[in-house]
Amino acid sequence: MRRGWLWLLPAALTMTLLLAACGGSGRDVRDGQAVYRALIADPIPAGVTEIATTGHISDDNGHVMYLRFMMTTEAFDDLLQARRFEPFDCDDEFVQGTLTLSNDLERDIPGWAPFDTDGALCYASGRSYTNQWTRGARAVILAHPVSAGRVMVYYNELGL
C-alpha cells in the first residue's frame, strides 16, 4: 500500500494534460463575450451587442474564429484604427473564402450571411497583431450599416 500523497502526482499530471487537450485553457469558442474580450477588446466597448461566435482551436493553440456582432460606427472606426485595418475588395476570393463558414460550423451562428447585403465594406489587417490568445493574428472584416450609427460586423481571425 502506498503512503502519503505522492502517488497522486501522476494522476494529477494526466488530468491536467487531458484538460489542456480538451480546451480546458478557458478558450470556449461559443462564449461570445469572452471571445470578443480575448481577441478584440477588453473591456467590450459600449454599444457592442449581439455577439455570436464559433470556430476551431488547434492542438498547438492556433485558432480560426468567426464573430458576428453589432456595434456603433464610432466603436467600429476605433477598431479599424487600433488594428490598422486596410480597405479590401469584398468580391476578392480571399475575403469570400475567409468569411464563409465551413459546413461543420454553419449551425453555430444561425443567419451567418455576410455577402447577402449590398453596400458592405471589407477590411483586412495590414499586419499581424497580438491578443490574449496569440502573438501572430490576422483578421478580415465585413461590415454593413443596419441603421443610423450602427453596423453589423462579420469578423474572422486566424491566430498562429
N, C-alpha and C positions, 0 to 999 in steps of 0.2 A: 504494500500500500504506500502511495506517495504521501509525503508530508509537506506542509506549507503550501504556498500559492504559486510557486514556480512552474508547476505542471500546467497551470492555466495560460502561461505565456504563449505557447504555440497555437492554442485555440483562439486567443485574443488577436494574435497576429493574422491568422487565417480569416477571421471575421472582418477585421479592418480592410484587408485586401479585397474581400468579396464585396463589401460596401462601396469601396472606391471603384471597383469594376462595374458596379450596377448603378453608378451615378449618385452615390452617396455623398458626393462632394458639394451638394446643395445646388447643383445646376439642373433645375427642373424646367424642361423646355416648355411646359404648359402653364407655368406661373407667370402670367404676363407682366405684372408689376415688378417682380424680381428680375426677370429677363431684361426689361427696359432699364432698370437701375444698374444692372451689371454691364450691359452693352452700350447704352446710350447716355444716360444722365442720372445721377443720384445727388440730390433728390429729383423726383419726376417733376418737371415744370408744371406750374398751374395751367390748366386748360388742356392737358393731355388726358384723353379719356378713351374708353372702349378698346383697351389693349388686348389683342389676341395674338398668341404665339404658337409656333411649332418648330420642329427642326430635328437635327441629329447631332449627337455628340459622339466623337470617335474615342476609341480606347486610348489614343495618345493625347487626348484633351483638345483636339481640334474640334471645330463645330461649323455647322451651316444652320443658321437661324432665320426664320421668317417672322416678321411682326407686321401687324396692321393696327393702326391707331388713328384717332382724330387728334388734332392739335390746332392751336391758334397759329395764324400766319406769323406772328411775332416769334413764337417758340420755334416755328419751322425755319425762319431766317436765322435764328441763333444756332440751330443745329447745323445748317449748311455752312455757316462761318466757322463754327467750332471744329468741324471735321474737314474743312476745306473741300467740300463737295464741289464738283465742276459739272456744268450742264452736259447732258449726254442725249443722244437721239433715242427717243422711246421706240423707234422702229428697228433699232440696231439688234441683231441676232443675240449679241451678248446680253443686253438688257432683257430681251424677251425670254431667253433661257434662264437667266438668273432669277427672274421674278415669277417663274412658273413653278408651282408646287408639283413635286413628284406624286405619282398616284398613291403612294402609301401615306401621304400627308394631307391629301385633299379634304378628308373628313374632319381634320383637326381644326380648320378655320373655315366654317361654312361661309359661302359667299365670297371667297377669295377670287376677285376678278379685276386685277389691276388694269387690264387693257380694254375693258368694256366701256370706258368713258372717254369722250373726246376732250381735248384741252389739257391732257395730262402733261406734266413736266417731269423729266427724268434727270437724275444726277448720279455720279459715281465718285467715290472718294479718290482724290487725286494721288494719295499715297497712303501707305499703311499707317495705322494708329494703334494705340493701346487702350485697353479697358480692363475690367475686373477679370475677364476670362482669358485674355490673350495679350501677347505683345506684338502681334502682327495680324491685324484685322483689316479687311476691306469691305466696303458696302456699296450697294446700289439702292437708290430710292426712286419710287414713282409717286408723285403727289398730284392730286387734283382738288380744286376748290369744290366745296359742297354747300357753302353759304358764305355770307359776308364775314370775313375774318377767320374762317375755319377751313382746314384742308384734311383730306383723308390721305394717309401716308401708308404706302406699302414699302417695306424695308427688308432687305436681305443682307446678312452679314456672313462672311466667310472668315473664320478665325483659325490661325495655324498654331 
